[in-house]
């Protein structure tokens, strides 16, 4: 999981790389010159379909931070997802709440490497892609993964997150 020789990952990304290595993930964290803050930016920088970007979105449900890993090709239907998941209303976390829950900033939130494991949903639509890309702790770092690997890494519940 080490970056290319002579480079050093940002602190948050190094933590993500450590967690991935401990979990036996072979894909390496990459630091890109272009921003990967949005799914569209990430897809352009990586030369992949926007749907292959696994966005890590933080919501609050019953005052608890939860993580939703969604395909970059669509938005989360919070009402439908809360009902499917059996949770209270979902509302987007503020940037401060995201950083408190994950230790990472919006636009760079990874599926792992948080101070504590968050209840997680993995979007069923991510299963449509053989290779996925997820943020690795900053808006300029990413790592390749697979649908099955995301489920294993996060212990997430598999659900559709759209309408």
ROFI-115307 format. One record per atom (N, C-alpha, C, O): residue in three letters; atom name; x, y, z. Coordinates in steps of 0.05 Angstrom, whole numbers. Example, Ala and Ser with C-alpha at 12.3 -4.5 7.8 and 13.67 -1.06 7.14 Angstrom:
residues 2
 code site      u      v      w
  ALA    N    264   -114    156
  ALA   CA    246    -90    156
  ALA    C    264    -66    156
  ALA    O    285    -66    169
  SER    N    257    -45    142
  SER   CA    273    -21    143
  SER    C    258      1    157
  SER    O    268     23    161
***
This chain:
residues 163
 code site      u      v      w
  UNK    N     16    -24      0
  UNK   CA      0      0      0
  UNK    C     17     25      0
  UNK    O      6     47      0
  UNK    N     42     23      0
  UNK   CA     59     47      1
  UNK    C     57     62    -25
  UNK    O     53     50    -46
  UNK    N     60     89    -24
  UNK   CA     59    104    -48
  UNK    C     85     99    -64
  UNK    O    103     85    -55
  UNK    N     86    110    -88
  UNK   CA    110    106   -105
  UNK    C    134    116    -89
  UNK    O    132    135    -73
  UNK    N    157    104    -95
  UNK   CA    182    111    -81
  UNK    C    187    141    -83
  UNK    O    184    153   -105
  UNK    N    195    153    -61
  UNK   CA    201    181    -61
  UNK    C    177    199    -55
  UNK    O    180    224    -54
  UNK    N    154    187    -52
  UNK   CA    130    203    -46
  UNK    C    119    195    -19
  UNK    O    123    173     -9
  UNK    N    105    214     -6
  UNK   CA     93    208     19
  UNK    C     63    215     17
  UNK    O     56    237      7
  UNK    N     47    197     27
  UNK   CA     18    203     27
  UNK    C     11    223     49
  UNK    O     24    224     70
  UNK    N    -10    238     45
  UNK   CA    -21    255     67
  UNK    C    -28    237     91
  UNK    O    -34    214     87
  UNK    N    -28    248    114
  UNK   CA    -33    233    139
  UNK    C    -59    217    138
  UNK    O    -59    193    145
  UNK    N    -80    230    130
  UNK   CA   -106    216    128
  UNK    C   -105    192    109
  UNK    O   -116    171    114
  UNK    N    -92    196     86
  UNK   CA    -90    175     66
  UNK    C    -72    153     75
  UNK    O    -76    129     69
  UNK    N    -51    160     90
  UNK   CA    -33    139    101
  UNK    C    -48    121    120
  UNK    O    -44     97    121
  UNK    N    -67    132    135
  UNK   CA    -83    116    153
  UNK    C   -102     98    138
  UNK    O   -105     75    145
  UNK    N   -113    108    116
  UNK   CA   -130     91     99
  UNK    C   -114     69     87
  UNK    O   -122     46     87
  UNK    N    -90     75     77
  UNK   CA    -72     55     66
  UNK    C    -65     33     86
  UNK    O    -64     10     80
  UNK    N    -60     41    111
  UNK   CA    -54     22    133
  UNK    C    -77      3    137
  UNK    O    -73    -21    139
  UNK    N   -102     14    139
  UNK   CA   -125     -2    143
  UNK    C   -129    -22    120
  UNK    O   -136    -45    124
  UNK    N   -126    -12     96
  UNK   CA   -129    -29     72
  UNK    C   -108    -51     72
  UNK    O   -115    -74     67
  UNK    N    -83    -45     79
  UNK   CA    -62    -65     79
  UNK    C    -68    -86    100
  UNK    O    -65   -110     95
  UNK    N    -77    -78    124
  UNK   CA    -84    -97    145
  UNK    C   -107   -115    137
  UNK    O   -109   -138    146
  UNK    N   -125   -105    119
  UNK   CA   -147   -121    110
  UNK    C   -140   -138     86
  UNK    O   -157   -153     75
  UNK    N   -115   -137     77
  UNK   CA   -106   -153     54
  UNK    C   -114   -142     27
  UNK    O   -113   -157      7
  UNK    N   -120   -117     26
  UNK   CA   -127   -104      0
  UNK    C   -101    -99    -16
  UNK    O    -82    -89     -5
  UNK    N   -102   -106    -41
  UNK   CA    -77   -103    -57
  UNK    C    -76    -77    -73
  UNK    O    -55    -69    -81
  UNK    N    -99    -65    -78
  UNK   CA    -99    -39    -92
  UNK    C    -86    -17    -76
  UNK    O    -91    -15    -52
  UNK    N    -70     -2    -89
  UNK   CA    -55     19    -75
  UNK    C    -69     46    -75
  UNK    O    -82     53    -95
  UNK    N    -65     61    -54
  UNK   CA    -75     89    -53
  UNK    C    -58    105    -72
  UNK    O    -33    103    -72
  UNK    N    -72    121    -88
  UNK   CA    -58    138   -108
  UNK    C    -65    167   -102
  UNK    O    -88    174    -96
  UNK    N    -45    184   -104
  UNK   CA    -49    213   -102
  UNK    C    -49    224   -130
  UNK    O    -31    220   -145
  UNK    N    -71    238   -137
  UNK   CA    -74    250   -163
  UNK    C    -71    280   -163
  UNK    O    -77    293   -143
  UNK    N    -61    291   -184
  UNK   CA    -58    320   -186
  UNK    C    -86    333   -188
  UNK    O    -90    355   -177
  UNK    N   -104    320   -203
  UNK   CA   -131    331   -206
  UNK    C   -148    325   -182
  UNK    O   -144    304   -169
  UNK    N   -167    343   -176
  UNK   CA   -185    338   -154
  UNK    C   -204    315   -160
  UNK    O   -212    310   -183
  UNK    N   -210    300   -139
  UNK   CA   -230    278   -141
  UNK    C   -252    284   -121
  UNK    O   -266    265   -112
  UNK    N   -257    309   -115
  UNK   CA   -277    318    -96
  UNK    C   -305    309   -103
  UNK    O   -321    302    -86
  UNK    N   -311    309   -129
  UNK   CA   -338    300   -138
  UNK    C   -334    275   -155
  UNK    O   -313    269   -165
  UNK    N   -356    260   -158
  UNK   CA   -355    235   -174
  UNK    C   -347    242   -203
  UNK    O   -332    227   -215
  UNK    N   -358    263   -214
  UNK   CA   -351    271   -241
  UNK    C   -321    278   -244
  UNK    O   -309    269   -264
  UNK    N   -310    292   -225
  UNK   CA   -282    299   -226
  UNK    C   -265    274   -223
  UNK    O   -245    270   -238
  UNK    N   -273    256   -205
  UNK   CA   -258    231   -202
  UNK    C   -258    214   -227
  UNK    O   -238    203   -235
  UNK    N   -282    211   -238
  UNK   CA   -285    195   -263
  UNK    C   -268    206   -285
  UNK    O   -255    191   -300
  UNK    N   -267    232   -288
  UNK   CA   -251    245   -309
  UNK    C   -221    240   -304
  UNK    O   -207    233   -323
  UNK    N   -213    244   -279
  UNK   CA   -184    240   -272
  UNK    C   -175    211   -276
  UNK    O   -152    206   -283
  UNK    N   -194    192   -271
  UNK   CA   -187    164   -273
  UNK    C   -193    151   -299
  UNK    O   -185    128   -305
  UNK    N   -208    165   -316
  UNK   CA   -216    153   -342
  UNK    C   -235    130   -339
  UNK    O   -233    110   -354
  UNK    N   -255    133   -321
  UNK   CA   -274    112   -317
  UNK    C   -303    123   -318
  UNK    O   -306    148   -319
  UNK    N   -322    106   -317
  UNK   CA   -350    115   -316
  UNK    C   -356    127   -289
  UNK    O   -345    118   -269
  UNK    N   -373    148   -288
  UNK   CA   -379    161   -263
  UNK    C   -393    141   -243
  UNK    O   -390    144   -219
  UNK    N   -407    121   -254
  UNK   CA   -420    102   -237
  UNK    C   -401     83   -222
  UNK    O   -409     71   -202
  UNK    N   -376     82   -231
  UNK   CA   -355     65   -218
  UNK    C   -342     80   -195
  UNK    O   -324     69   -182
  UNK    N   -350    104   -190
  UNK   CA   -340    119   -167
  UNK    C   -357    113   -143
  UNK    O   -382    117   -143
  UNK    N   -345    103   -121
  UNK   CA   -360     96    -97
  UNK    C   -358    121    -78
  UNK    O   -338    124    -64
  UNK    N   -379    137    -79
  UNK   CA   -380    161    -61
  UNK    C   -385    152    -33
  UNK    O   -402    136    -27
  UNK    N   -370    164    -14
  UNK   CA   -374    159     14
  UNK    C   -388    183     26
  UNK    O   -376    204     30
  UNK    N   -414    180     31
  UNK   CA   -430    202     42
  UNK    C   -438    197     70
  UNK    O   -446    175     78
  UNK    N   -436    217     87
  UNK   CA   -442    215    115
  UNK    C   -469    228    120
  UNK    O   -474    251    112
  UNK    N   -487    214    134
  UNK   CA   -513    224    142
  UNK    C   -515    220    172
  UNK    O   -500    205    184
  UNK    N   -535    233    183
  UNK   CA   -542    229    211
  UNK    C   -569    215    211
  UNK    O   -588    223    197
  UNK    N   -572    195    228
  UNK   CA   -597    181    232
  UNK    C   -600    176    262
  UNK    O   -583    163    274
  UNK    N   -621    187    273
  UNK   CA   -625    185    302
  UNK    C   -600    195    317
  UNK    O   -592    184    337
  UNK    N   -589    217    306
  UNK   CA   -565    230    317
  UNK    C   -540    214    316
  UNK    O   -520    221    329
  UNK    N   -540    192    301
  UNK   CA   -516    175    298
  UNK    C   -506    179    269
  UNK    O   -522    179    250
  UNK    N   -480    182    266
  UNK   CA   -468    184    240
  UNK    C   -469    157    226
  UNK    O   -462    136    238
  UNK    N   -477    157    201
  UNK   CA   -478    132    185
  UNK    C   -465    138    158
  UNK    O   -465    161    149
  UNK    N   -454    117    145
  UNK   CA   -441    120    120
  UNK    C   -457    107     98
  UNK    O   -466     84    101
  UNK    N   -460    121     76
  UNK   CA   -473    109     52
  UNK    C   -453    110     29
  UNK    O   -445    132     21
  UNK    N   -446     87     19
  UNK   CA   -429     85     -4
  UNK    C   -446     82    -29
  UNK    O   -459     61    -33
  UNK    N   -447    102    -45
  UNK   CA   -465    103    -68
  UNK    C   -450    106    -94
  UNK    O   -429    118    -95
  UNK    N   -462     95   -115
  UNK   CA   -451     98   -141
  UNK    C   -453    127   -149
  UNK    O   -473    141   -144
  UNK    N   -432    137   -162
  UNK   CA   -432    165   -171
  UNK    C   -452    171   -193
  UNK    O   -455    194   -201
  UNK    N   -467    151   -202
  UNK   CA   -486    155   -224
  UNK    C   -513    165   -214
  UNK    O   -530    173   -230
  UNK    N   -518    165   -188
  UNK   CA   -544    174   -179
  UNK    C   -542    185   -150
  UNK    O   -522    183   -137
  UNK    N   -564    197   -142
  UNK   CA   -566    209   -115
  UNK    C   -580    190    -96
  UNK    O   -594    172   -104
  UNK    N   -576    195    -70
  UNK   CA   -588    178    -50
  UNK    C   -617    189    -45
  UNK    O   -621    213    -42
  UNK    N   -636    171    -45
  UNK   CA   -664    178    -37
  UNK    C   -665    172     -7
  UNK    O   -669    149      1
  UNK    N   -662    193      9
  UNK   CA   -659    189     38
  UNK    C   -684    177     50
  UNK    O   -682    161     69
  UNK    N   -707    184     41
  UNK   CA   -732    173     52
  UNK    C   -734    144     46
  UNK    O   -740    128     64
  UNK    N   -730    136     21
  UNK   CA   -732    108     13
  UNK    C   -710     91     27
  UNK    O   -716     69     37
  UNK    N   -686    102     29
  UNK   CA   -664     87     41
  UNK    C   -669     83     71
  UNK    O   -665     61     81
  UNK    N   -678    104     85
  UNK   CA   -684    101    114
  UNK    C   -704     79    118
  UNK    O   -702     63    137
  UNK    N   -725     78    101
  UNK   CA   -746     58    104
  UNK    C   -734     30     99
  UNK    O   -739     11    114
  UNK    N   -718     27     78
  UNK   CA   -706      1     71
  UNK    C   -687     -9     93
  UNK    O   -686    -32    100
  UNK    N   -673     10    104
  UNK   CA   -652      5    124
  UNK    C   -664      1    152
  UNK    O   -651    -10    170
  UNK    N   -689     10    156
  UNK   CA   -702      8    182
  UNK    C   -691     28    202
  UNK    O   -690     22    226
  UNK    N   -682     51    192
  UNK   CA   -671     72    209
  UNK    C   -690     96    209
  UNK    O   -708     98    193
  UNK    N   -684    114    228
  UNK   CA   -698    140    229
  UNK    C   -690    157    205
  UNK    O   -672    149    190
  UNK    N   -702    180    202
  UNK   CA   -697    198    180
  UNK    C   -667    203    176
  UNK    O   -652    205    196
  UNK    N   -658    203    151
  UNK   CA   -631    209    144
  UNK    C   -628    238    136
  UNK    O   -644    248    120
  UNK    N   -608    252    147
  UNK   CA   -603    279    138
  UNK    C   -573    282    135
  UNK    O   -557    271    150
  UNK    N   -565    298    114
  UNK   CA   -537    301    108
  UNK    C   -522    313    132
  UNK    O   -532    332    145
  UNK    N   -499    303    138
  UNK   CA   -482    314    159
  UNK    C   -469    339    149
  UNK    O   -464    342    125
  UNK    N   -464    358    167
  UNK   CA   -450    382    161
  UNK    C   -420    375    157
  UNK    O   -411    354    165
  UNK    N   -405    393    144
  UNK   CA   -376    387    141
  UNK    C   -362    382    168
  UNK    O   -345    365    170
  UNK    N   -370    396    189
  UNK   CA   -359    391    215
  UNK    C   -366    364    226
  UNK    O   -349    350    238
  UNK    N   -391    356    222
  UNK   CA   -400    330    231
  UNK    C   -386    307    216
  UNK    O   -380    286    227
  UNK    N   -382    311    190
  UNK   CA   -367    292    174
  UNK    C   -339    288    184
  UNK    O   -330    265    188
  UNK    N   -325    310    189
  UNK   CA   -298    309    199
  UNK    C   -297    296    227
  UNK    O   -279    280    233
  UNK    N   -316    302    244
  UNK   CA   -317    290    271
  UNK    C   -321    260    269
  UNK    O   -309    245    284
  UNK    N   -339    251    251
  UNK   CA   -345    223    249
  UNK    C   -324    206    235
  UNK    O   -319    183    242
  UNK    N   -310    219    215
  UNK   CA   -291    204    199
  UNK    C   -262    212    201
  UNK    O   -244    197    194
  UNK    N   -257    236    212
  UNK   CA   -230    246    212
  UNK    C   -221    256    185
  UNK    O   -198    263    181
  UNK    N   -240    257    166
  UNK   CA   -234    265    138
  UNK    C   -253    287    129
  UNK    O   -275    290    140
  UNK    N   -245    301    109
  UNK   CA   -261    323     98
  UNK    C   -279    314     76
  UNK    O   -273    295     62
  UNK    N   -302    328     73
  UNK   CA   -320    323     51
  UNK    C   -304    325     25
  UNK    O   -287    342     21
  UNK    N   -310    306      7
  UNK   CA   -296    305    -19
  UNK    C   -273    286    -18
  UNK    O   -261    280    -39
  UNK    N   -266    276      5
  UNK   CA   -244    257      7
  UNK    C   -249    235     27
  UNK    O   -231    219     34
  UNK    N   -274    232     35
  UNK   CA   -281    212     55
  UNK    C   -278    184     43
  UNK    O   -290    177     23
  UNK    N   -262    168     57
  UNK   CA   -258    140     49
  UNK    C   -278    122     62
  UNK    O   -291    130     81
  UNK    N   -282     98     52
  UNK   CA   -300     79     64
  UNK    C   -289     68     91
  UNK    O   -304     57    107
  UNK    N   -263     72     96
  UNK   CA   -250     61    120
  UNK    C   -230     82    131
  UNK    O   -226    103    119
  UNK    N   -218     75    153
  UNK   CA   -198     93    165
  UNK    C   -210    114    183
  UNK    O   -197    135    188
  UNK    N   -233    109    194
  UNK   CA   -247    128    211
  UNK    C   -240    121    240
  UNK    O   -231     99    246
  UNK    N   -244    140    259
  UNK   CA   -238    135    287
  UNK    C   -254    111    298
  UNK    O   -245     97    316
  UNK    N   -278    107    288
  UNK   CA   -294     84    295
  UNK    C   -310     75    271
  UNK    O   -315     90    253
  UNK    N   -317     49    271
  UNK   CA   -332     38    248
  UNK    C   -360     50    249
  UNK    O   -374     51    269
  UNK    N   -369     60    225
  UNK   CA   -396     71    223
  UNK    C   -415     51    211
  UNK    O   -407     35    194
  UNK    N   -440     51    220
  UNK   CA   -460     35    206
  UNK    C   -460     43    177
  UNK    O   -460     67    171
  UNK    N   -459     23    159
  UNK   CA   -455     29    130
  UNK    C   -474     15    112
  UNK    O   -481     -8    117
  UNK    N   -483     29     91
  UNK   CA   -498     17     69
  UNK    C   -480     18     45
  UNK    O   -468     38     40
  UNK    N   -480     -4     29
  UNK   CA   -466     -4      4
  UNK    C   -487     -6    -18
  UNK    O   -503    -25    -18
  UNK    N   -487     13    -36
  UNK   CA   -507     15    -57
  UNK    C   -505     -9    -76
  UNK    O   -483    -16    -86
  UNK    N   -527    -22    -80
  UNK   CA   -528    -46    -98
  UNK    C   -519    -39   -126
  UNK    O   -509    -57   -140
  UNK    N   -522    -14   -135
  UNK   CA   -514     -6   -162
  UNK    C   -484     -8   -166
  UNK    O   -475    -10   -189
  UNK    N   -468     -7   -145
  UNK   CA   -439    -10   -147
  UNK    C   -432    -38   -158
  UNK    O   -410    -41   -169
  UNK    N   -449    -57   -154
  UNK   CA   -444    -84   -164
  UNK    C   -444    -86   -195
  UNK    O   -437   -107   -205
  UNK    N   -452    -65   -208
  UNK   CA   -452    -65   -238
  UNK    C   -424    -61   -250
  UNK    O   -421    -63   -274
  UNK    N   -404    -55   -233
  UNK   CA   -378    -48   -243
  UNK    C   -357    -67   -232
  UNK    O   -356    -72   -208
  UNK    N   -340    -78   -250
  UNK   CA   -319    -97   -241
  UNK    C   -297    -83   -224
  UNK    O   -285    -95   -207
  UNK    N   -292    -58   -230
  UNK   CA   -272    -43   -215
  UNK    C   -284    -17   -206
  UNK    O   -297     -2   -221
  UNK    N   -281    -11   -180
  UNK   CA   -291     13   -168
  UNK    C   -268     30   -158
  UNK    O   -246     20   -154
  UNK    N   -274     56   -155
  UNK   CA   -254     74   -143
  UNK    C   -267     88   -120
  UNK    O   -290     97   -121
  UNK    N   -252     90    -98
  UNK   CA   -262    104    -74
  UNK    C   -242    124    -64
  UNK    O   -218    121    -69
  UNK    N   -251    145    -51
  UNK   CA   -233    165    -40
  UNK    C   -216    152    -18
  UNK    O   -224    132     -6
  UNK    N   -193    163    -14
  UNK   CA   -174    152      6
  UNK    C   -166    172     27
  UNK    O   -142    173     35
  UNK    N   -185    188     36
  UNK   CA   -179    206     58
  UNK    C   -175    235     52
  UNK    O   -176    252     70
  UNK    N   -170    242     26
  UNK   CA   -167    270     18
  UNK    C   -180    273    -10
  UNK    O   -185    253    -23
  UNK    N   -186    298    -18
  UNK   CA   -198    302    -45
  UNK    C   -179    296    -68
  UNK    O   -187    299    -91
  UNK    N   -154    288    -63
  UNK   CA   -135    282    -84
  UNK    C   -125    253    -83
  UNK    O   -107    246    -98
  UNK    N   -136    236    -65
  UNK   CA   -127    209    -63
  UNK    C   -150    189    -67
  UNK    O   -173    194    -58
  UNK    N   -144    167    -81
  UNK   CA   -164    147    -87
  UNK    C   -151    119    -85
  UNK    O   -126    117    -84
  UNK    N   -168     98    -84
  UNK   CA   -157     71    -87
  UNK    C   -177     54   -102
  UNK    O   -201     59   -101
  UNK    N   -166     35   -117
  UNK   CA   -183     17   -132
  UNK    C   -193     -6   -114
  UNK    O   -180    -14    -95
  UNK    N   -218    -15   -119
  UNK   CA   -229    -36   -103
  UNK    C   -250    -50   -119
  UNK    O   -254    -44   -143
  UNK    N   -264    -69   -107
  UNK   CA   -285    -83   -120
  UNK    C   -310    -82   -102
  UNK    O   -308    -74    -78
  UNK    N   -333    -88   -113
  UNK   CA   -358    -89    -98
  UNK    C   -356   -107    -74
  UNK    O   -362    -99    -52
  UNK    N   -347   -132    -78
  UNK   CA   -344   -151    -56
  UNK    C   -325   -142    -35
  UNK    O   -330   -145    -11
  UNK    N   -303   -129    -44
  UNK   CA   -283   -119    -25
  UNK    C   -295    -96     -8
  UNK    O   -290    -95     16
  UNK    N   -311    -78    -20
  UNK   CA   -324    -57     -5
  UNK    C   -343    -68     17
  UNK    O   -343    -59     39
  UNK    N   -358    -88      9
  UNK   CA   -376   -101     28
  UNK    C   -360   -113     52
  UNK    O   -367   -110     75
  UNK    N   -338   -127     45
  UNK   CA   -322   -140     66
  UNK    C   -308   -119     84
  UNK    O   -308   -121    108
  UNK    N   -297    -98     71
  UNK   CA   -282    -78     86
  UNK    C   -300    -63    106
  UNK    O   -291    -57    129
  UNK    N   -324    -57     97
  UNK   CA   -341    -40    113
  UNK    C   -361    -55    131
  UNK    O   -372    -44    150
  UNK    N   -365    -81    124
  UNK   CA   -386    -96    139
  UNK    C   -413    -84    132
  UNK    O   -432    -86    148
  UNK    N   -415    -70    109
  UNK   CA   -439    -56    102
  UNK    C   -463    -74     95
  UNK    O   -460    -97     88
  UNK    N   -486    -61     96
  UNK   CA   -511    -74     88
  UNK    C   -515    -67     59
  UNK    O   -513    -44     51
  UNK    N   -522    -87     43
  UNK   CA   -526    -83     14
  UNK    C   -555    -75     10
  UNK    O   -574    -90     16
  UNK    N   -559    -51     -1
  UNK   CA   -586    -40     -6
  UNK    C   -585    -22    -31
  UNK    O   -564     -9    -36
  UNK    N   -607    -20    -46
  UNK   CA   -608      2    -66
  UNK    C   -612     28    -51
  UNK    O   -627     29    -31
  UNK    N   -599     49    -60
  UNK   CA   -601     75    -46
  UNK    C   -617     95    -62
  UNK    O   -622    117    -52
  UNK    N   -625     88    -86
  UNK   CA   -641    106   -103
  UNK    C   -671    102    -97
  UNK    O   -678     88    -78
  UNK    N   -688    115   -113
  UNK   CA   -717    113   -108
  UNK    C   -727     84   -112
  UNK    O   -751     79   -109
***
